[in-house]
Amino acid sequence: MELTNGIITAANNIYKNNKGSILRTIVYTIGHFIIAISVLMLIADVSFFVALTDAIVEPLANAVWYFILDKWWASK
C-alpha cells in the first residue's frame, strides 16, 4: 500500500508541475493520430483499422528508437 501511495503521490506531483505540457502533449498526440490516419487512408488507400494501427504503433516505435539514440548520443 505504501508503494502504491508513493507512486500516486509522485504522479500527482508530476501532473501538478507539468499540467500545461501534459495537456499540449495529449492534444499533439491526438492530432498526430488523426493526421496519420487521414494521410494513410488517402495516400496508401488502406482501411481505417490498418491506418489506426500504424498511427499508434509507428510513433511508439519511434519513441523507442529516439530513447536508444538519445542514450547513445549522451554517452558520447
N, CA, C and O of each residue as an XYZ file, in Angstrom:
304
protein
N       0.830     -1.190      0.000
C       0.000      0.000      0.000
C       0.876      1.256      0.000
O       0.558      2.244     -0.662
N       1.978      1.208      0.746
C       2.872      2.364      0.815
C       3.487      2.666     -0.548
O       3.614      3.828     -0.933
N       3.868      1.615     -1.276
C       4.429      1.790     -2.619
C       3.399      2.424     -3.544
O       3.717      3.348     -4.292
N       2.172      1.930     -3.493
C       1.099      2.477     -4.320
C       0.867      3.948     -4.004
O       0.730      4.760     -4.918
N       0.823      4.297     -2.738
C       0.637      5.701     -2.343
C       1.801      6.555     -2.821
O       1.597      7.693     -3.243
N       3.006      6.031     -2.761
C       4.179      6.766     -3.232
C       4.120      7.025     -4.731
O       4.457      8.114     -5.197
N       3.692      6.018     -5.479
C       3.569      6.166     -6.932
C       2.490      7.188     -7.265
O       2.686      8.042     -8.130
N       1.355      7.104     -6.582
C       0.258      8.047     -6.823
C       0.684      9.463     -6.462
O       0.380     10.404     -7.195
N       1.380      9.625     -5.350
C       1.858     10.941     -4.949
C       2.850     11.495     -5.967
O       2.777     12.669     -6.329
N       3.765     10.666     -6.423
C       4.744     11.101     -7.420
C       4.040     11.491     -8.721
O       4.380     12.506     -9.328
N       3.074     10.700     -9.148
C       2.331     11.009    -10.373
C       1.561     12.317    -10.231
O       1.518     13.118    -11.165
N       0.963     12.533     -9.081
C       0.244     13.794     -8.837
C       1.185     14.987     -8.872
O       0.845     16.033     -9.424
N       2.360     14.835     -8.289
C       3.337     15.926     -8.310
C       3.808     16.225     -9.734
O       3.940     17.386    -10.122
N       4.056     15.184    -10.494
C       4.469     15.373    -11.894
C       3.360     16.089    -12.652
O       3.627     17.017    -13.416
N       2.123     15.666    -12.446
C       0.993     16.294    -13.127
C       0.860     17.760    -12.742
O       0.719     18.623    -13.609
N       0.904     18.045    -11.440
C       0.739     19.433    -10.969
C       1.827     20.347    -11.514
O       1.562     21.504    -11.840
N       3.038     19.838    -11.612
C       4.161     20.661    -12.069
C       4.252     20.773    -13.589
O       5.019     21.586    -14.104
N       3.477     19.963    -14.308
C       3.600     19.924    -15.769
C       2.251     19.914    -16.477
O       2.145     19.398    -17.589
N       1.212     20.479    -15.844
C      -0.144     20.425    -16.415
C      -0.188     20.891    -17.865
O      -0.725     20.198    -18.729
N       0.372     22.057    -18.128
C       0.321     22.626    -19.467
C       1.011     21.751    -20.489
O       0.469     21.501    -21.566
N       2.198     21.287    -20.160
C       2.946     20.442    -21.088
C       2.228     19.123    -21.332
O       2.191     18.633    -22.460
N       1.668     18.558    -20.293
C       0.967     17.284    -20.439
C      -0.258     17.465    -21.323
O      -0.514     16.635    -22.196
N      -1.020     18.537    -21.113
C      -2.198     18.786    -21.935
C      -1.801     18.998    -23.398
O      -2.424     18.427    -24.293
N      -0.779     19.805    -23.646
C      -0.318     20.031    -25.021
C       0.167     18.738    -25.653
O      -0.068     18.504    -26.839
N       0.834     17.902    -24.887
C       1.310     16.621    -25.399
C       0.147     15.725    -25.795
O       0.199     15.074    -26.838
N      -0.887     15.682    -24.990
C      -2.060     14.867    -25.294
C      -2.745     15.378    -26.559
O      -3.102     14.590    -27.435
N      -2.931     16.709    -26.657
C      -3.564     17.296    -27.842
C      -2.716     17.008    -29.082
O      -3.249     16.648    -30.131
N      -1.392     17.167    -28.959
C      -0.493     16.889    -30.088
C      -0.603     15.423    -30.513
O      -0.665     15.124    -31.706
N      -0.627     14.524    -29.549
C      -0.688     13.095    -29.847
C      -1.986     12.735    -30.557
O      -1.976     11.980    -31.529
N      -3.092     13.267    -30.082
C      -4.377     13.013    -30.739
C      -4.344     13.566    -32.159
O      -4.799     12.907    -33.094
N      -3.807     14.771    -32.324
C      -3.677     15.354    -33.658
C      -2.803     14.497    -34.557
O      -3.115     14.306    -35.732
N      -1.713     13.981    -34.012
C      -0.827     13.111    -34.782
C      -1.576     11.879    -35.272
O      -1.461     11.500    -36.438
N      -2.343     11.254    -34.382
C      -3.102     10.075    -34.774
C      -4.072     10.403    -35.911
O      -4.157      9.662    -36.891
N      -4.799     11.509    -35.778
C      -5.781     11.899    -36.794
C      -5.098     12.180    -38.132
O      -5.563     11.725    -39.178
N      -4.005     12.923    -38.097
C      -3.279     13.243    -39.331
C      -2.715     11.976    -39.972
O      -2.839     11.781    -41.181
N      -2.098     11.119    -39.163
C      -1.509      9.886    -39.698
C      -2.577      8.983    -40.306
O      -2.370      8.413    -41.377
N      -3.703      8.851    -39.640
C      -4.789      8.023    -40.164
C      -5.287      8.593    -41.486
O      -5.464      7.856    -42.456
N      -5.512      9.898    -41.525
C      -6.018     10.541    -42.745
C      -5.057     10.374    -43.911
O      -5.465     10.020    -45.017
N      -3.783     10.629    -43.659
C      -2.787     10.529    -44.732
C      -2.690      9.095    -45.240
O      -2.656      8.868    -46.449
N      -2.646      8.143    -44.345
C      -2.556      6.743    -44.777
C      -3.784      6.312    -45.571
O      -3.662      5.607    -46.573
N      -4.956      6.729    -45.131
C      -6.167      6.345    -45.845
C      -6.219      6.994    -47.228
O      -6.681      6.374    -48.186
N      -5.750      8.232    -47.338
C      -5.795      8.935    -48.619
C      -4.683      8.506    -49.571
O      -4.934      8.280    -50.755
N      -3.471      8.394    -49.069
C      -2.324      8.117    -49.928
C      -2.123      6.622    -50.154
O      -1.907      6.188    -51.285
N      -2.191      5.844    -49.095
C      -1.910      4.413    -49.218
C      -3.172      3.591    -49.483
O      -3.095      2.398    -49.775
N      -4.339      4.244    -49.379
C      -5.616      3.573    -49.634
C      -5.777      2.320    -48.774
O      -6.113      1.243    -49.267
N      -5.528      2.492    -47.484
C      -5.702      1.374    -46.545
C      -6.963      1.608    -45.722
O      -7.502      2.714    -45.693
N      -7.422      0.564    -45.061
C      -8.626      0.683    -44.244
C      -8.350      1.528    -42.998
O      -7.200      1.763    -42.626
N      -9.422      1.970    -42.377
C      -9.307      2.775    -41.155
C      -8.533      2.025    -40.074
O      -7.679      2.611    -39.408
N      -8.819      0.749    -39.895
C      -8.177     -0.004    -38.819
C      -6.696     -0.242    -39.073
O      -5.907     -0.249    -38.128
N      -6.305     -0.436    -40.311
C      -4.888     -0.558    -40.641
C      -4.197      0.779    -40.382
O      -3.112      0.824    -39.803
N      -4.838      1.873    -40.816
C      -4.271      3.208    -40.599
C      -4.176      3.523    -39.107
O      -3.182      4.089    -38.653
N      -5.197      3.161    -38.352
C      -5.201      3.393    -36.906
C      -4.064      2.633    -36.233
O      -3.362      3.179    -35.383
N      -3.888      1.379    -36.614
C      -2.808      0.569    -36.040
C      -1.454      1.209    -36.324
O      -0.620      1.333    -35.427
N      -1.240      1.613    -37.568
C       0.031      2.246    -37.920
C       0.213      3.570    -37.197
O       1.317      3.889    -36.758
N      -0.855      4.342    -37.070
C      -0.779      5.649    -36.412
C      -0.418      5.524    -34.936
O       0.112      6.465    -34.344
N      -0.698      4.388    -34.348
C      -0.355      4.167    -32.935
C       0.999      3.477    -32.806
O       1.826      3.894    -31.995
N       1.238      2.437    -33.589
C       2.457      1.641    -33.457
C       3.690      2.412    -33.914
O       4.725      2.364    -33.249
N       3.599      3.114    -35.023
C       4.761      3.812    -35.579
C       5.325      4.865    -34.615
O       6.541      4.898    -34.428
N       4.506      5.727    -33.992
C       5.077      6.675    -33.031
C       5.701      5.990    -31.811
O       6.694      6.472    -31.266
N       5.122      4.879    -31.389
C       5.711      4.154    -30.260
C       7.076      3.584    -30.633
O       8.014      3.636    -29.838
N       7.184      3.041    -31.845
C       8.474      2.536    -32.318
C       9.482      3.681    -32.428
O      10.649      3.517    -32.070
N       9.039      4.834    -32.920
C       9.921      5.993    -32.995
C      10.370      6.454    -31.614
O      11.512      6.878    -31.437
N       9.477      6.370    -30.641
C       9.834      6.769    -29.276
C      10.929      5.869    -28.715
O      11.862      6.349    -28.071
N      10.816      4.564    -28.958
C      11.850      3.627    -28.500
C      13.166      3.934    -29.207
O      14.217      3.988    -28.567
N      13.114      4.136    -30.522
C      14.311      4.467    -31.292
C      14.944      5.756    -30.763
O      16.160      5.819    -30.581
N      14.132      6.773    -30.518
C      14.667      8.045    -30.030
C      15.335      7.857    -28.671
O      16.411      8.404    -28.428
N      14.711      7.092    -27.791
C      15.277      6.862    -26.465
C      16.644      6.194    -26.576
O      17.597      6.601    -25.912
N      16.733      5.166    -27.421
C      18.017      4.474    -27.619
C      19.046      5.423    -28.208
O      20.184      5.473    -27.742
N      18.657      6.172    -29.225
C      19.558      7.130    -29.854
C      20.034      8.180    -28.855
O      21.220      8.506    -28.806
N      19.110      8.705    -28.062
C      19.462      9.735    -27.083
C      20.423      9.193    -26.028
O      21.372      9.877    -25.645
N      20.187      7.980    -25.560
C      21.087      7.376    -24.575
C      22.490      7.204    -25.176
O      23.491      7.504    -24.524
N      22.553      6.725    -26.407
C      23.838      6.543    -27.073
C      24.504      7.904    -27.283
O      25.689      8.063    -26.990
N      23.762      8.873    -27.779
C      24.294     10.214    -28.068
C      24.852     10.861    -26.799
O      25.945     11.426    -26.808
N      24.093     10.771    -25.715
C      24.505     11.388    -24.455
C      25.749     10.709    -23.879
O      26.496     11.326    -23.119
N      25.972      9.454    -24.234
C      27.133      8.739    -23.706
C      28.411      9.115    -24.419
O      29.498      8.785    -23.944
N      28.310      9.796    -25.545
C      29.498     10.154    -26.347
C      30.026     11.520    -25.982
O      31.015     11.973    -26.557
